[in-house]
């Protein structure tokens, strides 16, 4: 099946994973209820193509009869037997033991074990590979050997329907594995590292280099994965209290060096399993209360989210919509799937009970979250990948008194924005708009503005669509010249249909089908204020 060990080329490509982004923070935790939990499954982050489980029924029924090996002593056990029939249980199904995803999740969970143990939550983990690989993995990550099990064929992963990975039967581009037998697991892994058949990988890689002021530092004094030398250097040069640029990449680099130094001892014998993805489950009294399927490389369940679910009163409970969007708007710490679910839930509230006040739109709003266009959102939701926090400073201004809108991207001295009129359709909770001018400013220079007429509209359309991240396509109406907002049938122009407004944030669905959330920035700033 190809190479017996990684080539130098494969090793170099594996290092692409070393710059992965930190999982988003999930917020505070609560202690679990001892009562029987709800059995509803929340599938939150799955691969775009998920094979049908080999066995139907409950998770325990799917696992029954599959043999795992206890890492402590190599004894074979039934996979279903590692999950107690009563109480709260957390089971991360790690990827293979030489995978960076497995290393980081295990490293982070080690710090949470005391709190989970104190709350009576059982934690066991399964990884892909041999017993010897599991022992090496435990020694390197400090994950307790007596809580770890080895699945050398990934049979339990197939039974639970976890994503098989790029180029394997049932996965993205599965025809490759069926028709191009010479393409081995290392080649498939390289492709996934490039983001092909691995949703979210590239964005996460870049995020790992850039850092985030919304995330906590990676290196913390006393943590299982602390690097005191790097931590002190970054504290002195880049400041404290946030995830610094290259901080996460440094952790990945350290893990990469450790993994490649002992690759043959850690990697599975079958190189096809290098791309097999895993997932994380929380059980209550033997039934799944929460499930996360890895979407691809970097798609493992954030440790903070998994622990929060494990310690909550009801891991299956839907997030509180208002509290979630307020948390997202204030600190971007709410998990993105919860943000998507919350906005979607607010959209389903009866209009008479929905809080949408036109006057509250007046102001300047920074784009916090988007699920993209309708087409993209449909694909992502099917994969359970619920959109993302918008990385650029994109600001929308609504001047309700003058019925003017401004939509812009602001990168340091660069200001690129669109202005135009809008009409507020109260009964529909819809703000319908068009753009009539595009402007560019460079620091104190400019702005240079161009009126958008018939000859220039098509050229500007694509640029606006990119700037607004699918929040409403700009398109020409009717005659030879684009008409102003408010003319014609409702919804003929680009629009936002709002599902919630208050003094902290606003949420809407755009004409393109995407959901969006903005946080308040201040007073409106449109061309009306410049006159």
Helices and strands as residue ranges (DSSP letters): H 8-14, G 15-19, H 59-63, E 67-70, E 76-78, G 79-82, E 88-96, H 100-118, E 122-128, H 131-141, G 145-147, E 148-151, H 155-160, H 174-179, H 185-193, H 201-210, H 228-238, H 247-261, H 263-266, G 271-274, E 279-284, E 287-293, H 303-311, H 321-331, H 336-348, G 351-353, G 358-361, E 363-370, H 374-383, E 388-389, E 394-399, E 404-411, E 414-425, G 426-428, E 430-433, E 437-442, E 445-451, H 457-467, E 494-501, E 505-510, E 515-522, H 527-530
